[in-house]
Amino acid sequence: MKLYMFEHCSLCFRVRMTAALKKLHLQEVIVQDDDTRTMTELVGKRVIPILVMDCGKPMLESMDMVKYIDGKGDPILVGAERTEITSLTDQIATKTAPLTWPRYPLLGLPEFSTVAALDHYTLRKRKALGDFVEFRAETRHRIDELMPDLKKLDGMIEGPDAINGKLSLDDIRVLPLLRSVAVVKGLQFPNKVRGYFESMMDRIEPPLGAPAADGRESRQGRLHRPHAQSESKTSSAVWRLLGPRATPSRVRRHDEQERCRAPTWGPHHRSRGDIAPVQSRNREIQGER
């Protein structure tokens, strides 16, 4: 199986966490944000994630991918689902986007490995959301809007190893959203939410800095590693996105540059000297966590 994905994508993480829980081999292909050609060649349109099944055919819907992977061998997502959790996750998703979208460009993620890819993301999301600098300035207000939903979720969690007491599709809906929003400075998860988040992430990733088979630090270990200047107390120990964390000084520098820098993506753009001009990055990950 091969997954075409963005590192920051919560829908992609649904598929990745399922493969990890199943201990199945999944090849991950990081697509540059401006690499629309790869997506259209596979499925005829721009969309992420894309799962190429063992038969070579592509699959699009993330939940279909989850069910396909869970159907390999004995299924593990056998717990009951609750409609109230589905509704709540939909509500949470609408409130997390203004918090997370403006922060992803600050994290040094592999899908933004070129100036063109970074500018493509920024322009695309600004069109849908608005000015990133203004949204980051509204962080406290946005957190206050989100917290009632997180507290409601806190009351629904039945155990740290599964939101309904037994692994289900509800875990696939909830955990990726928590992983994404944990990047936000000043956000602190309620106690049961935090315990659930940490427990689930520990299940799908090895201990911090665990060595890979070749003796090097594993990619999963790097996903665990927090930056010294973390974005929040909650995320200081548990946020799992690749790349450097967004320190306050880095955010300020980025905001100042963002106001005056013209878009550079296009046929004649030049990469910055410290960023390799990568079209796409293939990484094969052994699913045994």
N, C-alpha and C positions, 0 to 999 in steps of 0.2 A: 504494500500500500504506500502511496505517496501523497502527501498533503502539501498543496500550494497555499501559502499563508503569509500573514503579517504577524510579527511577534506581539504586537499590542492588541491584536484582534480577539475579543472575548468569544466570538463564535468559533474562531479557530481553536481557542483553548478548550472549548467543549469537546472537540474531537481529540485533542492531545491528551486531556486528562482521562478520557475513556480508554484510550490505548494504554496509557500508563497504568491505570487501575487493572486492566486486563493483562498487563505485562506482555503486550504484543509489540512486535517490531513495526515502527512507523518511520518512513523516510520523510523528512520535512524539507521543503524548498521555500526559502524566504524570497518573496517576490519584491522587487523595488516598487515603491508606490506609483511611479510613473510608467511602469512596465505593463501597460495595457495590452500590448501585443501578445505577451505570453498567455494572458487570460483569454483573449478572444480566439487565439489559435486552439485553445483547449475546449472552450464551450461556446464560442460565438459572441460573448459579451464580457464586459468588465465586471467581475464578481470575485469575492474571496469569502470563505475558503472554497477550494476545489479539492476533492479527494479522488484520486485515480485508484480505482479498485484493482484487486488482483487480476481481474479479467481484462484490464486495460481501459475500461470505460470510466468516464468521469461522473462524479456525483456532486450535486450542488447544495442541497439543503443540509444545514449542520445537524439537525436532529435525525435526518435520514442517515447521515454518516455515523452518528452515535449508535443508532440501532443496528446498522450494518456491522460495525466493529463489535458491539456487544453480542451479536449473534454468532460470533466465531467462538466455538467451544461452548462451555456452560455460561449462560448469561449471569451477570452480576447486578444489573440494574433492575431488580425484581421487586423492590419495595413499592408500596402504594404511593400514588401521587395525590396532591391536594390542589384543587382549583384555586384556592385562596393564595397559594404560593405562586402559582402561575400569574395570577393577576398582580400580585405584589411585585414580582420581578419585572413585569412590564412597566409598572409605575416607577420602580427604582431606575430602570434603564433610561427613562426620559430625563431623570434628574441628574444622572451621573455624566451624561455626555458633555454638558457645559463645564464640568469640572475636569474631565479626563482628556478630552480632545485637545484643549490648548496646552496640555502638559506633555503629551507624547513627543512633540518635536524637541523637547529639552533633554531627552533621555538617551540620546546616542544609539537609537535602535537600528538594527541592520537593514530594515526596509527604507531607511533614510540615509543610505550610505553615499549618496551623491547630492550635490546641491539641487540638481534637477528634481530628484525624488522628494527631497524635503520641501521645496517650493511647491511642487505639485500637490502634496498633502495639504500644505498651509492654505493655498488658494482654494482647493476643493472644499475643505472644511469651513473656511471663512464664508464661502458662499452659502453654505447650509446653516451655519451657526451665527457668525458675526465676528467682530474683532477679538482676537485671542487675548490681547493685553487687557482689554476692558473686562473680559470674562474672568481672567485671573485676579483682577482687582475686586471682583465680586465674590471671591472665594468664601468668605465668612457667611455671607447671605445664602449662598448656594448650599453650604454645609448645613445651615440651620433648616433649610427646606428639606434636606435629605434625611436628617436625623430621626424624625418621627417614623419614617418607613423602616429605618434600620432597627429602631426600638420595637416596632411591630414584628419584624422578622425575628428579633431576639426572643420574643415570646412564643414563636412558632417552632423553634429548634428543639427537637426531642433528644438529641445527643450529639456529641462532638464528632462522631464518625459517620453520621448520616443525618440529614435534616429531619427525616421522618422515622429515624430509628433503624432503617435498613436502606441501603443504597438504592436510589431511584433516579428517574429523569429529573426530579426536582433538584437533586444535587448538581446535575449538569446545568441547570438553569441558574442556580444561585452562585456557585463558587467562582465562575469566570467574572461575574459582576463585582464580587468582592475583591478579587485579584486586581481588577482594573482600578477601582476607586481607591484602593489603598495607597496610591501614589500621592494623594492629595494632602498637602500640609495642613495640619490642624484637625484632621479628621481622626477621631478615636472610635473604634468599634465598641458597641456594648459588649459586656463580658461574654455572653454565650455566643455571640457572633464571632468575636475574636477567637474564642476557644475552638469553635467549629472550623474557622478559617485555618488556623495554625495546624490543627489535627489533620485536616484533609490535605493540606499542602505537604505535610510531612509524609503522608501515605503515598503521594505520587512523585516525590522527589527524595533522593538520598540525603544523608546528613551533610551539613555544610562542609564543602571542600572535600567530599569523598573522592578518592582517587579513581580514575578510569582504569580500564584494563591495561593501557599502555603506560600507566604510572603518572599521567598528567591529571590535573584537576578536571573533574568531569564538568560538562556543560551544565548539568543539573545543579552541581555545587555552585557554579557561578550565578545561577538563577536565584539561589538562596541569599547570596551575599549582599548585605545592605551597604549603602554608601555611608561614609563617616558622618556626612551632614544629611541625614534622612529627611524626607518630606513630612513625616509625621511620626508620633510615638507608635501608633499602630504599625506602620509600615517599616519602622526601623529594624525590626527583626524578621519580618515575614514577606516583604514585597518581592516578587520574583521576576520582574522584567529585566532583560539584559541591558547593559550600558550604564554609564555614570548616572547618579541621581541628580535631580534638579535642586541644587542649593539656592538659597535666596539670592546670593550675589550673581549666580549664573542666570537666574530668571531675570534679574534687573538688566544685565548686559544684553540678554537676548531681546528683551522688550525694547531697549534703546535702539538696537540694530534693526529690529523688525519694523520700526516706524519709518526708517529712512531707506531701507534696502529695497531696490527694485527687484521684481521677480527675475530669476536668471534661467529658468528652465526653458528649453527650446533646442533647436538643432545646433546652436553655436555656443552652448554653455560650456564653461570650464569648471572642472572640479577644483575644490580647494586643495591645497597641498597636503593637508593632513587627513584627507578622506579619499580612499581608493574609489575610482570610478567603476563600481561593480554593477553589472546588468542584473544578475540574480545570484543568490548564494545557495548552494546545495549543501545540506548538512544531514548526515544519516545518523539517527539516534537509536541506540539499542533500547527497546522498550522495557527491559528488565530493570526495574528501579530498586 
